[in-house]
């Protein structure tokens, strides 16, 4: 599970940690994305880029180590499948809390031109992406801002090299 100062899932700990348009998790995603891009580019050997990579490497390693991962959950039951994702009821190992996880395979989405495999979720805001990408962003906005009487609460979103995952309240499912 995500632990460590400032790296916890915001609403799983003390409530949201954002005071402006960009939250801590977005900035950490951005740091990891920039690090990965520079690390695999021809600029990696240049003085300032190399210095950045040396400075950022322990931070990126810590962010990756402490972030919530799919492995932090026991899948109890898959309750739905679609062309881009599956939905499962899962128990978080550290808290025993039950959530609904929507698990989307980046490679399936990439084959359909939906997502770059090594960039943060921010790429979904790119205007050159397809309608499905717009639907992904719209769905996220509805989950964040929708009426709680009718829409399950979005607790957290995270990603790894292969998957985008959303954690939603699963109280009605259990």
RODO-2510 file (C-alpha; in nm, 4 decimals, decimal comma):
residues 174
     n   res          X          Y          Z
     1     x     0,0000     0,0000     0,0000
     2     x     0,1053     0,3583    -0,0381
     3     x     0,2799     0,4652     0,2761
     4     x     0,5348     0,7257     0,3634
     5     x     0,5118     1,0986     0,4083
     6     x     0,3213     1,2759     0,1384
     7     x     0,2892     0,9721    -0,0865
     8     x    -0,0277     0,8165     0,0530
     9     x    -0,3487     0,7923    -0,1407
    10     x    -0,5064     1,1243    -0,0451
    11     x    -0,8568     1,0155     0,0472
    12     x    -0,7476     0,6896     0,2072
    13     x    -0,5579     0,8851     0,4722
    14     x    -0,6641     1,2380     0,5650
    15     x    -0,8725     1,3685     0,2782
    16     x    -0,7624     1,5383    -0,0448
    17     x    -0,4191     1,7010    -0,0495
    18     x    -0,4897     1,9481    -0,3254
    19     x    -0,5342     2,3181    -0,2806
    20     x    -0,5142     2,4195    -0,6437
    21     x    -0,5787     2,2813    -0,9897
    22     x    -0,2996     2,0200    -0,9626
    23     x    -0,2645     1,7753    -0,6754
    24     x     0,0355     1,5992    -0,5280
    25     x    -0,0415     1,2705    -0,7021
    26     x    -0,0531     1,4456    -1,0411
    27     x     0,2836     1,6090    -0,9743
    28     x     0,4338     1,2749    -0,8725
    29     x     0,2943     1,1145    -1,1905
    30     x     0,4495     1,3975    -1,3878
    31     x     0,7889     1,3505    -1,2185
    32     x     0,7865     0,9764    -1,2951
    33     x     0,6804     1,0400    -1,6561
    34     x     0,9510     1,3034    -1,7182
    35     x     1,2122     1,0801    -1,5548
    36     x     1,1164     0,7829    -1,7733
    37     x     1,1165     0,9931    -2,0900
    38     x     1,4605     1,1422    -2,0206
    39     x     1,6026     0,8102    -1,9002
    40     x     1,5170     0,6410    -2,2298
    41     x     1,6097     0,9362    -2,4546
    42     x     1,9293     1,0294    -2,6322
    43     x     1,9547     1,3308    -2,3979
    44     x     2,0250     1,1084    -2,0944
    45     x     2,4013     1,1647    -2,1274
    46     x     2,3838     1,5423    -2,1436
    47     x     2,5122     1,7203    -1,8332
    48     x     2,1904     1,8755    -1,7005
    49     x     1,9667     1,5855    -1,7966
    50     x     2,2102     1,3414    -1,6382
    51     x     2,2114     1,5559    -1,3235
    52     x     1,8314     1,5559    -1,3161
    53     x     1,8228     1,1775    -1,3587
    54     x     2,0663     1,1293    -1,0702
    55     x     1,8660     1,3660    -0,8509
    56     x     1,5251     1,2197    -0,9431
    57     x     1,6145     0,8484    -0,9411
    58     x     1,5765     0,7904    -0,5645
    59     x     1,2525     0,9934    -0,5617
    60     x     1,1073     0,7977    -0,8536
    61     x     1,2108     0,4686    -0,6924
    62     x     1,0386     0,5729    -0,3655
    63     x     0,7239     0,6886    -0,5457
    64     x     0,7026     0,3555    -0,7296
    65     x     0,7687     0,1591    -0,4099
    66     x     0,5087     0,3378    -0,1990
    67     x     0,2285     0,3783    -0,4525
    68     x    -0,0802     0,1628    -0,4357
    69     x    -0,0434    -0,1294    -0,6763
    70     x    -0,2694    -0,4024    -0,8107
    71     x    -0,0706    -0,6453    -0,5951
    72     x    -0,2032    -0,4636    -0,2849
    73     x    -0,5454    -0,6227    -0,3496
    74     x    -0,6960    -0,9686    -0,3377
    75     x    -0,9481    -1,0037    -0,6195
    76     x    -1,2628    -1,1548    -0,4676
    77     x    -1,4744    -1,1746    -0,7802
    78     x    -1,4819    -1,0357    -1,1347
    79     x    -1,8270    -0,8849    -1,1781
    80     x    -1,8028    -0,7443    -1,5304
    81     x    -1,5965    -0,7378    -1,8486
    82     x    -1,5963    -0,4988    -2,1414
    83     x    -1,3844    -0,4326    -2,4497
    84     x    -1,1371    -0,2128    -2,2570
    85     x    -1,1624    -0,3256    -1,8966
    86     x    -1,2877    -0,5553    -1,6271
    87     x    -1,4529    -0,4696    -1,2978
    88     x    -1,3762    -0,6716    -0,9870
    89     x    -1,4624    -0,6672    -0,6204
    90     x    -1,1315    -0,6657    -0,4314
    91     x    -1,0085    -0,6449    -0,0743
    92     x    -0,7141    -0,4189     0,0075
    93     x    -0,4671    -0,6392     0,1947
    94     x    -0,3463    -0,3752     0,4394
    95     x    -0,6875    -0,2427     0,5511
    96     x    -0,9258    -0,5280     0,4615
    97     x    -1,1483    -0,2606     0,3030
    98     x    -1,3481    -0,3791     0,0009
    99     x    -1,3509    -0,1761    -0,3214
   100     x    -1,4725    -0,2110    -0,6762
   101     x    -1,1720    -0,1970    -0,9089
   102     x    -1,2048    -0,1025    -1,2727
   103     x    -0,8920    -0,2414    -1,4387
   104     x    -0,8098    -0,1147    -1,7880
   105     x    -0,5339    -0,2703    -1,9965
   106     x    -0,3136     0,0039    -2,1472
   107     x    -0,1912    -0,2236    -2,4269
   108     x    -0,5475    -0,2965    -2,5435
   109     x    -0,6159     0,0762    -2,5369
   110     x    -0,2867     0,1451    -2,7176
   111     x    -0,3826    -0,0943    -2,9973
   112     x    -0,6930     0,1187    -3,0426
   113     x    -0,4889     0,4411    -3,0322
   114     x    -0,6092     0,5404    -2,6857
   115     x    -0,3015     0,5832    -2,4654
   116     x     0,0802     0,6034    -2,4598
   117     x     0,2084     0,3107    -2,2469
   118     x     0,4723     0,4958    -2,0423
   119     x     0,3124     0,8340    -1,9762
   120     x     0,1039     0,9478    -1,6810
   121     x    -0,2730     0,9589    -1,7009
   122     x    -0,2395     1,3259    -1,7964
   123     x    -0,2131     1,2095    -2,1566
   124     x    -0,5888     1,1614    -2,1551
   125     x    -0,6250     1,5376    -2,1735
   126     x    -0,4565     1,5518    -2,5151
   127     x    -0,7036     1,6890    -2,7736
   128     x    -0,5634     1,4615    -3,0460
   129     x    -0,6888     1,1455    -2,8748
   130     x    -1,0007     0,9547    -2,9745
   131     x    -1,3580     0,9535    -2,8461
   132     x    -1,2896     0,6632    -2,6096
   133     x    -1,0222     0,8716    -2,4395
   134     x    -1,2693     1,1560    -2,4008
   135     x    -1,5110     0,9080    -2,2447
   136     x    -1,2415     0,7969    -2,0003
   137     x    -1,1876     1,1557    -1,8865
   138     x    -1,5603     1,2262    -1,8761
   139     x    -1,6212     0,9121    -1,6696
   140     x    -1,3536     1,0209    -1,4240
   141     x    -1,5144     1,3661    -1,3900
   142     x    -1,8573     1,2120    -1,3302
   143     x    -1,7141     0,9813    -1,0627
   144     x    -1,5424     1,2739    -0,8922
   145     x    -1,8254     1,5263    -0,9103
   146     x    -2,1398     1,3158    -0,9493
   147     x    -2,4314     1,2877    -0,7087
   148     x    -2,3296     1,0368    -0,4383
   149     x    -2,6870     0,9114    -0,4118
   150     x    -2,6605     0,7585    -0,7600
   151     x    -2,2910     0,7267    -0,8429
   152     x    -2,0322     0,5241    -0,6555
   153     x    -1,7512     0,7275    -0,5000
   154     x    -1,4100     0,7332    -0,6710
   155     x    -1,1470     0,6818    -0,4011
   156     x    -0,8300     0,6663    -0,6038
   157     x    -0,6849     0,6082    -0,9503
   158     x    -0,3451     0,4591    -1,0165
   159     x    -0,1467     0,2959    -1,2923
   160     x     0,1446     0,0666    -1,3548
   161     x     0,3258    -0,0239    -1,6753
   162     x     0,0306    -0,2278    -1,8036
   163     x    -0,2875    -0,1104    -1,6341
   164     x    -0,4945     0,1918    -1,5361
   165     x    -0,6987     0,1178    -1,2226
   166     x    -0,9845     0,3017    -1,0500
   167     x    -1,0890     0,2255    -0,6934
   168     x    -1,4546     0,2885    -0,6182
   169     x    -1,6746     0,2309    -0,3159
   170     x    -1,8114    -0,1231    -0,3155
   171     x    -2,0480    -0,1063    -0,0166
   172     x    -2,3547    -0,1853    -0,2232
   173     x    -2,1805    -0,4872    -0,3756
   174     x    -2,1014    -0,6660    -0,0485
***
